[in-house]
Amino acid sequence: MGCLFISTFIILSTLYTIPHISAVGYPINVWPKPTTFHWPRPQAIALSPNFIISAPGHRYLTPAVHRYLRLILTEHHRPLVPPLLNLTSQPLAALTVTISDAAAPLTHGVNESYSLTVPCAGGAAVLKSETPWGAMRGLETFSQLVYSKPSRVACGLYIFDVPLFMHRGIMLDTSRNYYGVGDLMRLIRAISMNKLNVFHWHITDSHSFPLVVPSEPEMAAKGAYGEDMKYTAADVKRVVEYGLEHGVRVVPEIDMPAHTGSWAEAYPEIITCANKFCRYNQPPGTDQEKGGSWCGPFKTWQLIYNYDITYGLTEEESKLVLGGRWHCGLSKLIRLLWIRWIWPRASQWVKRCGREIGGERGKKRFAEATDRLNEWRYRMVTRELVLSLFSHCGVSRIQACVIRSI
């Protein structure tokens, strides 16, 4: 837990059966790469200024629809390399969303598949999904097809998408460093944008106990870093609800029976080794492409992209991998820098865990991802997530520039 980033994999059950993942080579970037992206004649269609999204009412899907409608109408994303697409004559008036099972809860294994069809003849695009959670993934994809001012949409295409793994998460440790509720909500927005589905909230550890437990108020009163560094029950409920509105399952964790040194501030008699820390006397591995050690704080996104989730497993064993979590211990970073270090690394984790596994054991595949990741970085900045990757010159004159990888 003292590590900055550790990837953890969960092996319990079987994978979805999915069709072949199509190649990248289109003028519009969708992140992460969908399962099927069929665009035989790339064109664009104007977005009507009266564009609407029609969807069935749902406690969590409805806020998502309103959020994406505002985003689609106001983002006006300008791609770093403007797509050269012919514009059709009739504007796109609407996006029609249909779901088959509105009652499906956001639990592990829920169906997140969707299909999206955008015509070039005007009228309405169609987004179909089994569940509200799949519809949220499709809304994110549609938003990424919209660009320019006035707004245009890639058209004449069909997308089908289903995650390769059912558990795709990020773990944030709020014991070593405290992060306010606003920070956690910002992280949830980014998790949703990247089509991850779990926020593992590691609330407590040996360093501090910031959670206010009404039945044991002394735990936070003495175990938190300060009065303004606590989470109330209302805060937890707010974060969980915000996650549901973004299709993200929040999993709060109170770490025990180990990692309970902070409990000693209130109840020293129940802790056997308070304020004593043991060190594992063995140097970490260095062969990162074979799993290796991920306790070093400054792994570049290229190494992450080469990391093979199923290394060392047989074909049958690989089918049992449910997915994984990206661990953000962050004990080696000050709070002001945390978001820039999570992204773009976690965006590459999305591709490794969520969609894109294959090639020659994943080696040398980051070259294809470089331009796409740079484009995605700028869209995330537009959506008020700060991250750092490399300069503008790396897009059109990559051979003449020194890429700054962090």
C-alpha positions as CSV (number, residue, x, y, z in Angstrom):
1,M,0.0,0.0,0.0
2,G,3.0,2.3,0.2
3,C,3.3,2.0,-3.6
4,L,2.2,4.7,-6.0
5,F,0.7,2.4,-8.5
6,I,0.0,-1.4,-8.4
7,S,-2.2,-3.3,-10.7
8,T,-4.2,-6.1,-9.1
9,F,-6.1,-8.7,-11.0
10,I,-9.1,-10.7,-10.0
11,I,-9.5,-14.3,-11.0
12,L,-12.9,-15.8,-10.3
13,S,-15.1,-16.4,-13.4
14,T,-15.4,-16.4,-17.1
15,L,-15.2,-13.6,-19.7
16,Y,-17.7,-12.3,-22.2
17,T,-17.4,-13.9,-25.6
18,I,-16.8,-11.0,-28.0
19,P,-16.2,-10.5,-31.7
20,H,-12.8,-9.4,-33.1
21,I,-11.7,-5.9,-32.1
22,S,-11.5,-3.7,-35.2
23,A,-8.3,-1.8,-36.1
24,V,-7.7,1.9,-35.5
25,G,-7.3,4.1,-38.6
26,Y,-10.2,6.5,-38.6
27,P,-10.1,10.3,-38.5
28,I,-12.3,10.3,-35.3
29,N,-10.9,9.0,-32.0
30,V,-13.0,6.9,-29.7
31,W,-11.4,5.9,-26.4
32,P,-11.1,3.1,-25.5
33,K,-11.3,1.4,-28.8
34,P,-14.7,-0.2,-29.3
35,T,-15.2,-3.9,-30.0
36,T,-16.6,-3.2,-33.4
37,F,-16.2,0.1,-35.3
38,H,-17.7,-0.1,-38.8
39,W,-17.3,3.1,-40.8
40,P,-17.1,2.2,-44.5
41,R,-17.5,5.7,-45.9
42,P,-16.3,8.3,-43.3
43,Q,-18.5,11.3,-43.4
44,A,-19.9,13.9,-40.9
45,I,-23.3,15.4,-40.3
46,A,-24.2,18.7,-38.7
47,L,-25.6,18.6,-35.2
48,S,-29.0,20.4,-35.1
49,P,-29.0,23.4,-32.7
50,N,-32.2,21.8,-31.3
51,F,-30.6,18.4,-30.9
52,I,-32.2,16.3,-28.2
53,I,-31.6,12.9,-26.5
54,S,-34.7,10.8,-26.0
55,A,-34.4,8.1,-23.3
56,P,-36.7,6.2,-20.9
57,G,-36.9,7.7,-17.4
58,H,-34.5,6.2,-14.9
59,R,-33.2,7.3,-11.5
60,Y,-29.6,7.3,-12.7
61,L,-29.7,7.3,-16.5
62,T,-31.8,10.5,-16.6
63,P,-29.1,12.6,-14.9
64,A,-26.6,11.1,-17.3
65,V,-28.7,12.0,-20.3
66,H,-29.0,15.6,-19.1
67,R,-25.3,15.7,-18.4
68,Y,-24.3,14.4,-21.8
69,L,-26.8,16.6,-23.6
70,R,-25.1,19.7,-22.1
71,L,-21.7,18.3,-22.9
72,I,-22.6,17.5,-26.5
73,L,-24.1,21.0,-27.1
74,T,-21.3,23.0,-25.5
75,E,-18.0,21.1,-25.6
76,H,-17.0,22.0,-29.3
77,H,-14.0,19.7,-29.2
78,R,-11.3,20.7,-31.8
79,P,-9.3,17.6,-32.7
80,L,-5.5,18.2,-32.9
81,V,-5.6,16.9,-36.4
82,P,-8.9,18.1,-38.0
83,P,-10.7,15.3,-39.7
84,L,-11.2,15.8,-43.5
85,L,-14.8,14.6,-43.8
86,N,-17.5,15.6,-46.2
87,L,-20.5,17.2,-44.6
88,T,-23.9,15.8,-45.4
89,S,-26.9,18.1,-46.0
90,Q,-29.4,17.1,-43.3
91,P,-28.6,17.8,-39.6
92,L,-28.8,15.1,-36.9
93,A,-31.9,16.0,-34.8
94,A,-31.8,13.5,-32.0
95,L,-30.3,10.5,-30.3
96,T,-32.8,7.8,-29.4
97,V,-31.9,5.6,-26.5
98,T,-33.6,2.2,-25.8
99,I,-32.8,-0.2,-23.0
100,S,-34.1,-3.7,-22.5
101,D,-33.8,-4.1,-18.7
102,A,-34.3,-0.9,-16.8
103,A,-34.3,-2.6,-13.5
104,A,-30.8,-4.1,-13.8
105,P,-28.7,-3.0,-10.8
106,L,-25.1,-1.9,-11.1
107,T,-23.6,-5.0,-9.7
108,H,-20.6,-7.1,-10.7
109,G,-21.2,-8.7,-14.1
110,V,-24.0,-6.4,-15.2
111,N,-24.4,-6.2,-19.0
112,E,-22.7,-3.1,-20.2
113,S,-22.9,-3.8,-24.0
114,Y,-24.4,-1.3,-26.4
115,S,-24.8,-0.6,-30.1
116,L,-24.8,2.8,-31.7
117,T,-25.9,3.7,-35.2
118,V,-25.4,7.2,-36.6
119,P,-27.0,7.8,-40.0
120,C,-25.9,10.4,-42.6
121,A,-29.5,11.1,-43.8
122,G,-30.5,13.2,-40.8
123,G,-33.2,12.2,-38.4
124,A,-32.1,10.3,-35.3
125,A,-29.1,8.3,-34.2
126,V,-30.0,5.1,-32.3
127,L,-28.3,3.8,-29.1
128,K,-29.5,0.4,-27.9
129,S,-28.4,-1.3,-24.7
130,E,-29.5,-4.1,-22.4
131,T,-29.2,-1.9,-19.3
132,P,-28.9,1.7,-18.2
133,W,-25.2,1.2,-17.5
134,G,-24.5,0.1,-21.0
135,A,-26.5,3.2,-22.2
136,M,-24.1,5.4,-20.2
137,R,-21.1,3.8,-22.0
138,G,-22.8,4.5,-25.3
139,L,-23.6,8.1,-24.4
140,E,-19.9,8.6,-23.7
141,T,-19.0,7.1,-27.1
142,F,-21.5,9.3,-28.9
143,S,-20.1,12.4,-27.1
144,Q,-16.6,11.5,-28.5
145,L,-18.0,11.4,-32.1
146,V,-19.0,15.1,-31.8
147,Y,-16.5,17.8,-32.7
148,S,-15.9,21.3,-34.0
149,K,-17.9,24.6,-33.8
150,P,-20.6,24.5,-35.0
151,S,-20.9,20.9,-33.9
152,R,-20.5,18.0,-36.3
153,V,-20.9,14.3,-35.7
154,A,-19.2,11.3,-37.4
155,C,-21.9,9.6,-39.4
156,G,-22.6,6.5,-41.5
157,L,-21.1,4.3,-38.8
158,Y,-22.1,1.4,-36.6
159,I,-20.4,0.7,-33.2
160,F,-20.9,-2.3,-31.0
161,D,-19.0,-2.4,-27.7
162,V,-18.7,-4.8,-24.8
163,P,-15.9,-4.8,-22.2
164,L,-13.4,-7.6,-22.3
165,F,-13.4,-7.7,-18.5
166,M,-16.3,-7.2,-16.1
167,H,-14.3,-5.6,-13.3
168,R,-12.4,-2.5,-14.4
169,G,-11.5,-0.2,-11.5
170,I,-9.3,2.3,-9.8
171,M,-8.4,2.2,-6.1
172,L,-7.6,5.5,-4.3
173,D,-6.1,5.5,-0.8
174,T,-7.5,8.4,1.3
175,S,-5.7,7.4,4.4
176,R,-2.2,8.3,3.5
177,N,-3.4,11.5,1.8
178,Y,-6.8,13.0,2.3
179,Y,-8.8,14.0,-0.7
180,G,-12.0,16.0,-0.4
181,V,-15.4,14.9,-1.7
182,G,-15.0,17.2,-4.7
183,D,-11.7,15.4,-5.6
184,L,-13.4,12.0,-5.4
185,M,-16.3,13.2,-7.6
186,R,-13.8,14.5,-10.1
187,L,-12.1,11.1,-10.1
188,I,-15.4,9.4,-10.6
189,R,-16.1,11.6,-13.6
190,A,-12.8,10.5,-15.2
191,I,-13.4,6.9,-14.4
192,S,-16.7,7.1,-16.2
193,M,-15.2,8.9,-19.2
194,N,-12.7,6.1,-19.6
195,K,-15.4,3.5,-19.3
196,L,-14.2,1.9,-16.1
197,N,-16.9,0.8,-13.7
198,V,-15.5,0.5,-10.1
199,F,-14.1,3.1,-7.7
200,H,-12.5,1.1,-4.9
201,W,-12.3,3.7,-2.1
202,H,-9.6,2.7,0.4
203,I,-10.8,5.0,3.2
204,T,-8.7,3.9,6.2
205,D,-5.3,2.5,6.8
206,S,-2.6,2.8,9.5
207,H,-1.8,6.4,8.6
208,S,-5.2,7.9,9.4
209,F,-8.9,7.1,10.0
210,P,-10.9,9.8,8.3
211,L,-14.3,8.1,8.3
212,V,-16.7,9.3,10.9
213,V,-18.5,6.2,12.4
214,P,-21.4,7.4,14.5
215,S,-21.2,4.5,16.9
216,E,-17.4,5.0,17.4
217,P,-16.9,8.8,17.0
218,E,-13.4,8.7,18.7
219,M,-12.0,6.8,15.8
220,A,-12.1,9.8,13.5
221,A,-11.9,12.4,16.2
222,K,-8.4,11.1,17.1
223,G,-7.4,9.1,14.0
224,A,-8.1,11.7,11.3
225,Y,-5.4,14.2,10.2
226,G,-7.6,17.1,11.2
227,E,-11.2,18.3,11.7
228,D,-11.4,19.3,8.1
229,M,-10.1,15.9,6.9
230,K,-13.0,13.6,7.7
231,Y,-15.8,11.9,5.7
232,T,-19.2,11.8,7.3
233,A,-22.0,9.3,6.5
234,A,-23.6,12.0,4.3
235,D,-20.3,12.4,2.4
236,V,-20.1,8.6,1.7
237,K,-23.7,8.5,0.5
238,R,-23.0,11.5,-1.8
239,V,-20.0,9.8,-3.3
240,V,-21.9,6.5,-3.8
241,E,-24.9,8.2,-5.4
242,Y,-22.6,10.3,-7.7
243,G,-20.9,7.1,-8.8
244,L,-24.3,5.5,-9.7
245,E,-25.1,8.6,-11.8
246,H,-21.9,8.0,-13.7
247,G,-22.2,4.2,-14.0
248,V,-19.4,3.7,-11.4
249,R,-19.8,1.2,-8.5
250,V,-18.3,2.7,-5.4
251,V,-16.7,0.1,-3.0
252,P,-15.8,1.7,0.3
253,E,-13.2,-0.2,2.3
254,I,-12.2,-0.1,6.0
255,D,-8.9,-1.9,6.0
256,M,-8.6,-4.6,8.7
257,P,-7.4,-6.7,10.5
258,A,-3.9,-5.4,9.5
259,H,-3.2,-1.7,8.6
260,T,-5.1,-0.5,11.7
261,G,-2.4,1.6,13.3
262,S,-4.6,4.6,13.2
263,W,-7.1,2.8,15.4
264,A,-4.6,3.0,18.3
265,E,-5.1,6.8,18.6
266,A,-8.5,6.0,20.0
267,Y,-8.1,2.5,21.4
268,P,-4.4,1.7,21.9
269,E,-5.3,-1.5,23.8
270,I,-6.6,-3.3,20.7
271,I,-3.5,-2.8,18.6
272,T,-0.4,-5.1,19.2
273,C,2.2,-3.1,17.1
274,A,1.1,0.5,17.2
275,N,3.5,2.9,15.5
276,K,5.8,0.0,14.4
277,F,6.2,-0.8,10.7
278,C,7.8,-3.9,9.3
279,R,9.7,-4.0,6.0
280,Y,9.8,-7.0,3.7
281,N,13.5,-7.6,3.3
282,Q,13.5,-8.5,-0.4
283,P,14.3,-6.2,-3.3
284,P,11.3,-5.8,-5.7
285,G,11.5,-7.4,-9.1
286,T,12.5,-5.4,-12.1
287,D,11.1,-7.3,-15.1
288,Q,8.0,-5.3,-15.6
289,E,6.9,-6.9,-18.8
290,K,6.7,-10.2,-17.0
291,G,4.6,-8.8,-14.1
292,G,7.5,-7.5,-12.1
293,S,7.3,-4.8,-9.4
294,W,4.9,-1.9,-9.7
295,C,5.9,-0.3,-6.4
296,G,8.1,2.3,-8.1
297,P,6.3,5.6,-8.2
298,F,7.2,6.7,-11.7
299,K,6.1,4.2,-14.3
300,T,5.6,5.6,-17.7
301,W,2.4,4.9,-19.7
302,Q,4.4,3.0,-22.3
303,L,5.4,0.4,-19.8
304,I,1.9,0.1,-18.6
305,Y,0.7,-0.5,-22.2
306,N,3.2,-3.3,-22.6
307,Y,2.1,-4.9,-19.3
308,D,0.5,-8.3,-20.0
309,I,-2.4,-9.0,-17.7
310,T,-2.4,-12.7,-18.5
311,Y,1.3,-13.4,-18.5
312,G,2.2,-16.8,-17.2
313,L,-1.4,-18.1,-17.4
314,T,-2.6,-20.9,-19.7
315,E,-5.4,-20.2,-22.1
316,E,-7.9,-21.8,-19.8
317,E,-6.6,-19.9,-16.8
318,S,-6.7,-16.6,-18.7
319,K,-10.4,-17.1,-19.2
320,L,-10.9,-16.9,-15.4
321,V,-9.5,-13.3,-15.1
322,L,-12.4,-11.0,-14.2
323,G,-10.4,-7.8,-14.6
324,G,-8.4,-5.7,-12.2
325,R,-7.9,-2.4,-10.3
326,W,-5.4,0.3,-10.7
327,H,-4.0,1.0,-7.2
328,C,-3.3,4.6,-6.3
329,G,-1.5,4.6,-3.0
330,L,0.0,8.1,-3.7
331,S,2.1,8.1,-0.5
332,K,5.0,9.4,-2.6
333,L,3.2,12.3,-4.2
334,I,1.9,15.5,-2.7
335,R,-1.8,16.0,-3.1
336,L,-1.7,18.7,-5.7
337,L,0.0,16.4,-8.2
338,W,-2.1,13.3,-7.8
339,I,-4.5,13.7,-10.8
340,R,-1.8,14.3,-13.3
341,W,-0.1,11.1,-12.3
342,I,-3.2,9.0,-12.4
343,W,-3.9,10.2,-16.0
344,P,-2.7,9.2,-18.6
345,R,-1.5,6.1,-16.8
346,A,-5.0,4.9,-15.9
347,S,-6.2,5.7,-19.5
348,Q,-3.6,3.2,-20.7
349,W,-4.8,0.8,-18.0
350,V,-8.3,1.1,-19.5
351,K,-6.9,-0.2,-22.8
352,R,-5.1,-3.0,-21.2
353,C,-7.9,-4.1,-18.8
354,G,-10.9,-2.9,-20.7
355,R,-10.5,-3.6,-24.3
356,E,-7.1,-4.0,-25.9
357,I,-5.2,-7.1,-25.2
358,G,-3.4,-9.0,-27.9
359,G,-0.7,-8.4,-30.4
360,E,2.7,-9.8,-29.7
361,R,2.2,-10.1,-25.9
362,G,1.3,-6.4,-26.0
363,K,4.9,-5.4,-27.0
364,K,5.5,-2.2,-29.0
365,R,1.8,-1.5,-29.3
366,F,2.1,1.9,-27.6
367,A,3.3,3.5,-30.9
368,E,-0.2,3.1,-32.3
369,A,-1.7,4.5,-29.1
370,T,0.5,7.6,-28.9
371,D,-1.5,9.9,-31.2
372,R,-4.8,8.6,-29.9
373,L,-3.8,9.1,-26.3
374,N,-2.6,12.6,-27.0
375,E,-6.0,13.4,-28.6
376,W,-7.8,11.9,-25.6
377,R,-5.6,13.9,-23.2
378,Y,-6.8,17.1,-24.8
379,R,-10.4,16.1,-24.6
380,M,-10.0,15.3,-20.9
381,V,-8.4,18.7,-20.3
382,T,-11.4,20.3,-21.9
383,R,-13.5,18.3,-19.5
384,E,-11.6,19.8,-16.6
385,L,-9.2,17.0,-15.8
386,V,-5.6,18.2,-15.7
387,L,-2.9,15.8,-16.9
388,S,0.4,16.0,-18.7
389,L,1.8,13.9,-21.5
390,F,3.7,15.6,-24.2
391,S,3.7,18.7,-26.5
392,H,1.6,19.7,-29.5
393,C,4.6,19.1,-31.8
394,G,4.4,15.4,-31.1
395,V,1.2,15.1,-33.1
396,S,2.2,16.2,-36.6
397,R,6.0,16.1,-36.3
398,I,6.6,13.3,-33.9
399,Q,10.1,12.4,-35.4
400,A,11.3,15.9,-34.7
401,C,10.2,16.1,-31.1
402,V,11.3,14.7,-27.9
403,I,8.3,13.1,-26.3
404,R,8.0,13.9,-22.6
405,S,6.6,10.7,-21.0
406,I,5.6,10.9,-17.4
